[in-house]
Amino acid sequence: MFWHKKYSICGECQVHFEPTSDHFSNLCLTHRKPKLELLARQERVIAWAKANWKKLELQMIERR
């Protein structure tokens, strides 16, 4: 509807910004970018761990 607000307010710095539809829609680009980069790093690590789970299992058993 045309009378709905077309902006959001950052939960960190209270700046108004264009809304997004990603995981961190309550943050402006400045505050969203580090969180998205962290999420991307975590996804890369998880993908690597899935491909190398046998190696990780051996490390886990050795540490017990």
C-alpha positions as CSV (number, residue, x, y, z in Angstrom):
1,M,0.0,0.0,0.0
2,F,1.2,3.5,-0.8
3,W,0.7,4.9,2.8
4,H,3.0,2.4,4.5
5,K,6.4,3.6,5.5
6,K,9.2,2.8,3.0
7,Y,12.1,2.9,5.5
8,S,13.3,1.1,8.5
9,I,15.3,2.4,11.5
10,C,18.6,0.7,12.4
11,G,18.5,-1.1,15.8
12,E,22.1,0.0,16.4
13,C,22.4,3.6,15.4
14,Q,18.7,4.7,14.9
15,V,19.4,5.9,11.3
16,H,16.6,5.6,8.7
17,F,17.4,3.3,5.7
18,E,15.7,1.5,2.9
19,P,14.3,-1.8,4.2
20,T,15.7,-5.2,3.1
21,S,14.5,-8.7,3.3
22,D,17.6,-10.5,4.6
23,H,18.3,-11.9,8.1
24,F,19.3,-8.5,9.5
25,S,16.6,-6.3,8.1
26,N,16.6,-4.2,11.3
27,L,20.2,-2.9,10.7
28,C,21.5,-0.3,8.3
29,L,24.2,-1.2,5.7
30,T,27.0,-0.1,8.0
31,H,25.9,-2.5,10.8
32,R,24.5,-5.2,8.6
33,K,27.7,-5.7,6.5
34,P,29.9,-7.2,9.3
35,K,27.1,-9.5,10.4
36,L,26.6,-10.7,6.8
37,E,30.3,-11.3,6.4
38,L,30.4,-13.3,9.6
39,L,27.4,-15.4,8.4
40,A,29.2,-16.0,5.1
41,R,32.4,-17.1,6.9
42,Q,30.3,-19.5,9.1
43,E,28.7,-21.0,6.1
44,R,32.1,-21.6,4.4
45,V,33.4,-23.3,7.5
46,I,30.3,-25.5,7.8
47,A,30.6,-26.4,4.1
48,W,34.2,-27.4,4.6
49,A,33.4,-29.4,7.8
50,K,30.7,-31.3,5.9
51,A,33.3,-32.2,3.2
52,N,35.9,-33.2,5.8
53,W,33.9,-34.7,8.6
54,K,36.1,-37.8,8.9
55,K,39.2,-35.7,9.6
56,L,37.2,-33.6,12.2
57,E,35.9,-36.8,13.8
58,L,39.4,-38.1,14.3
59,Q,40.4,-34.8,15.9
60,M,37.4,-34.9,18.2
61,I,38.2,-38.4,19.3
62,E,41.8,-37.5,19.9
63,R,40.8,-34.6,22.2
64,R,38.7,-36.7,24.5
